[in-house]
Amino acid sequence: MIDETLLSILACPVCKAPLQLDEGRLVCTQTRVSYPIEDDIPILLADRAEPVHPDDRSQAHATSGSRA
């Protein structure tokens, strides 16, 4: 699991927006892409980003602002 302190300083490598933890991946709601987490290490490489599916996007928006 990603430490909350680390999560608070991570940003999207494309647009620099904050990232949100969602089902084992980091999601950027600005660019609507997700980044994998492998062995508790966030892989913040633009070429590893995957588009967020419309069903997932509503979940990401619902949790925006919930980062503590």
VMD Tcl script that draws the C-alpha trace (Angstrom):
set ca {
  {0.00 0.00 0.00}
  {1.18 3.52 -0.76}
  {2.05 5.64 2.28}
  {-0.25 8.66 2.69}
  {2.74 11.01 2.97}
  {4.13 9.74 -0.32}
  {0.72 9.93 -1.96}
  {0.39 13.57 -0.92}
  {3.50 14.55 -2.91}
  {3.05 12.38 -6.00}
  {1.84 14.08 -9.17}
  {0.88 13.05 -12.67}
  {4.03 13.05 -14.82}
  {2.06 14.47 -17.76}
  {0.07 17.37 -16.24}
  {1.44 17.57 -12.65}
  {-2.05 17.19 -11.11}
  {-2.38 15.27 -7.83}
  {-2.96 11.54 -8.07}
  {-5.57 9.49 -6.24}
  {-5.27 5.90 -5.10}
  {-8.01 3.76 -6.65}
  {-8.06 -0.05 -6.55}
  {-4.31 -0.56 -6.57}
  {-3.46 2.11 -9.11}
  {-2.86 5.85 -9.14}
  {-5.40 7.85 -11.10}
  {-5.13 11.36 -12.55}
  {-8.58 12.86 -13.03}
  {-7.18 15.68 -15.16}
  {-5.71 13.49 -17.90}
  {-8.03 10.53 -17.14}
  {-5.25 7.98 -17.02}
  {-4.06 5.54 -14.39}
  {-0.59 4.40 -13.44}
  {0.18 0.93 -12.08}
  {1.63 0.13 -8.68}
  {3.98 -2.86 -8.74}
  {5.39 -4.30 -5.50}
  {4.27 -1.13 -3.68}
  {6.21 1.03 -6.17}
  {4.26 3.58 -8.25}
  {5.23 3.36 -11.92}
  {4.81 6.97 -13.03}
  {5.90 6.61 -16.64}
  {3.74 8.18 -19.34}
  {4.18 5.15 -21.58}
  {2.78 2.88 -18.83}
  {-0.34 5.00 -18.33}
  {-3.68 3.42 -19.20}
  {-6.88 5.30 -20.05}
  {-9.48 5.30 -17.30}
  {-12.66 3.63 -18.54}
  {-15.87 5.70 -18.28}
  {-17.18 3.46 -15.46}
  {-13.96 3.98 -13.49}
  {-13.91 7.73 -14.13}
  {-17.07 8.31 -12.10}
  {-15.41 6.58 -9.12}
  {-12.28 8.71 -9.46}
  {-14.33 11.91 -9.57}
  {-16.44 10.78 -6.62}
  {-13.31 10.46 -4.50}
  {-11.62 13.68 -5.62}
  {-10.77 15.84 -2.68}
  {-10.82 12.89 -0.30}
  {-7.04 12.73 0.01}
  {-6.12 13.20 3.64}
}
mol new
graphics top color blue
foreach p $ca { graphics top sphere $p radius 0.5 }
foreach p [lrange $ca 0 end-1] q [lrange $ca 1 end] { graphics top cylinder $p $q radius 0.2 }
display resetview
